[in-house]
């Protein structure tokens, strides 16, 4: 069956929207309803089918690209397969674990390759950020609803790490809150009511998740956005900003003045988890960095990792496929070639956005580059959410893919 470009693109954006709009995380049961087997979900099947279709169409039309971007993607794909094979060799009795670990990296590669294909048409940056904003608004709404109705068996929710509620998907508010503020101040394509609604639910979700990193990044980003243009804002806009700040301040004050267990955990987050203190994170990074230097080719997918206590002992109850640092996880499992290619795509996307901003005189590209750097801090350096969280993985690799498209269209030499 022949699929035209419009249907191909529409299917991708529907998948993109759903993967961000649903709060998919191990702390609830939503992903299990979409699972095919183990960690392989309907999203993997759909994107895998789209990837195969794109390759088949390219071969049939004899139009396989050998441009620089495409060659890098091909090499990235080969290194992904090599890492999968190495994982199967090193863990012959745990093939399901290897496939499960591999599945989220495959998601990244599939998104990148689909967008790079000739079937995929580029989109406007503002449209992309707006659709992400609306999808995340739905995600935050469902997240708060899950908390309010946590006894409803359909959700299958559970708290984690000292009573925290939610998942890594909340980190995407670093993008949506700051873009919402940018739009509110300078472009006004998003309804003020929807923007305020988004802010309120983002604050609630952040407090429930008890994650300081993206709260701090959002606060810093808001200040940086407001400072250069504060004196240029109209009285009407200043009044609206004042209302938003009042809602945020009063809401936070009411919440923090309570004496609930959640508030106490929030105000004392360093003591809620033995494995997530700064000392434990640094110790874990050092431990795996030493392992990475000893094995330049990586262990392959399926390798179990542990947080390391400051006493340099394994925190055995933290056994999983990753630790809180994507750099360590990717280099440890994929080796230097896979790791450097992975990071090249991320940081090259940041650089291209800065170059596009200079060439087009559109500051939103600079803004997007900064947003991506913030995500590097919150979802790659401080956590591994860019790997294992659907919303983060999807957003980051879609942005990388369409950035490559913008580069081609602008004929940039990067």
C-alpha angles and dihedrals in degrees: 000000000000116000119200123222094255093056091043092053094042091053091052094050092048089054090046092051094048094048089056099036093056116071094229112184141132089252091072138039100240096101091052090064089057097041122117096186130337109323093343109105138184087265091063091050094048095045091042089054091049090049093051091047091052092050092046091049091050093050093046092051093042089233104125106155120235095182119133094259093049093048090053090051091050091051090047089053093050091050089049091054092046090053090050092051091048090052091051090050093049095042106033092157095052105052092144090056091049092050091046092052092045093049098078093048088050088054090057093048094046092052092048094048095045092053091046092054122102090242092065120084122209121248134212116267093232092051090050094051092045094052088049090050093052093045091050090049088060091045093053091047092053090044093056091042090054090053093048092049099031091139090066105106093215091073095049089201126178133178119239140196100019099334100312114155128211132023148258090291088080089070089073088076085082085073102033100043093048094043089047090053091046090052092044092053102039115014111019099204091136121070113256090227092054091046093052090045089052092049093050094049091043090055092048092048092048092052091048091049091046091213113153098184099071091036090058093044091051091049093049091045092051092052092048091050094049102043101067095047104031094105092046097056119108120242089250092054092045089053091053091048089051090053091051092048091047092052091048094046097045093043092050092046093051092047096047093044089065124094098221123139089247092057092048091051090049093051092046102036096145091067098045095081132034091203102046104058119119091250092054092048093051092046090050092049092050093047095053094040088060090049091049092054090053095050112037094174096055134233097266129237120313096047112140115228132197138201110248120227119228086253087064094248127128117262090223095192090064097065109146141121095278148024128216098283122069092198091060094043096048096045093043094053104027101034127223100305095051092040096050092048090050092051092042091061092049099047094037088058090054090050094047091053090054091048091048090051091054093046098044097033087229109138092197088080090057088047090052091049090053091048090054090051089052089053089050088059098044102035104027109028101033097030141005095241093125086068107039106023115086096211095048095041091049096047097045096047094042089053090048090050097049090043087060088051091052090051091054093047092049093045090229121176105221 
